[in-house]
C-alpha cells in the first residue's frame, strides 16, 4: 500500500474523512465515524492504479515507498 488511513488523517484531517465516507441520517447529520470499508477500498484502488503505471518499469512491490507516491496515493484516495 502506498498510503494508510493514518496518512489520510494526517494530511486531510479526520473530519474530512468522516464527511467523505460517513453515512448520513434522514436529517442530514453524519454518523460519528468514517466508513473504514470505503476508505480501505479507495486505498486499494489507488494502489492498483499506481502499480499499473509502475509494473512495466519496476519490480513490485517496491521495497521503499517514495514520499511523492504517498502524496499521490492520498490525493487519489481523497478524490
C-alpha positions as CSV (number, residue, x, y, z in Angstrom):
1,X,0.0,0.0,0.0
2,X,1.2,3.5,-0.8
3,X,-0.8,5.1,2.0
4,X,-2.7,4.3,5.1
5,X,-5.8,5.6,6.9
6,X,-3.4,7.4,9.3
7,X,-1.7,9.1,6.3
8,X,-5.1,10.4,5.1
9,X,-5.9,11.7,8.6
10,X,-2.5,13.4,8.9
11,X,-2.9,15.0,5.5
12,X,-6.6,15.9,5.4
13,X,-7.9,15.6,8.9
14,X,-10.3,13.1,10.4
15,X,-13.3,15.4,9.9
16,X,-12.9,15.4,6.2
17,X,-12.6,11.6,6.0
18,X,-15.8,11.4,8.0
19,X,-17.6,13.8,5.7
20,X,-16.4,11.8,2.6
21,X,-17.4,8.4,3.9
22,X,-19.8,8.5,6.7
23,X,-23.4,7.5,6.5
24,X,-25.9,10.4,6.6
25,X,-29.1,10.1,8.6
26,X,-32.5,11.3,7.5
27,X,-31.9,14.7,9.0
28,X,-28.6,15.1,7.0
29,X,-26.3,14.5,10.0
30,X,-23.2,12.5,9.6
31,X,-22.6,9.3,11.7
32,X,-19.8,9.6,14.2
33,X,-17.1,7.8,12.2
34,X,-15.9,7.3,8.7
35,X,-16.7,4.1,6.7
36,X,-13.5,2.1,7.0
37,X,-14.6,-0.3,4.3
38,X,-14.9,2.6,1.8
39,X,-11.5,4.0,2.9
40,X,-9.8,0.6,2.5
41,X,-11.4,0.1,-0.9
42,X,-10.2,3.5,-2.1
43,X,-6.7,2.9,-0.8
44,X,-6.6,-0.5,-2.6
45,X,-7.9,1.2,-5.8
46,X,-5.2,3.9,-5.6
47,X,-2.5,1.3,-5.1
48,X,-3.7,-0.8,-8.0
49,X,-3.7,2.3,-10.3
50,X,-0.2,3.3,-9.2
51,X,1.0,-0.3,-9.7
52,X,-0.4,-0.4,-13.2
53,X,1.9,2.5,-14.1
54,X,5.0,1.2,-12.3
55,X,4.7,-2.5,-13.3
56,X,6.4,-2.1,-16.6
57,X,9.5,-0.4,-15.2
58,X,10.0,-1.6,-11.6
59,X,9.7,-4.9,-9.8
60,X,6.7,-4.8,-7.4
61,X,6.1,-4.4,-4.6
62,X,8.5,-1.6,-4.0
63,X,10.9,-2.0,-1.1
64,X,10.5,1.6,-0.1
65,X,7.7,3.9,-0.9
66,X,8.9,7.4,-2.1
67,X,7.1,10.3,-0.4
68,X,5.8,11.5,-3.7
69,X,3.9,8.2,-4.2
70,X,2.4,8.5,-0.8
71,X,1.2,12.0,-1.6
72,X,-0.3,11.0,-4.9
73,X,-2.0,8.0,-3.3
74,X,-3.5,10.1,-0.6
75,X,-4.8,12.6,-3.3
76,X,-6.3,9.7,-5.3
77,X,-8.0,8.2,-2.3
78,X,-9.4,11.6,-1.3
79,X,-10.7,12.1,-4.8
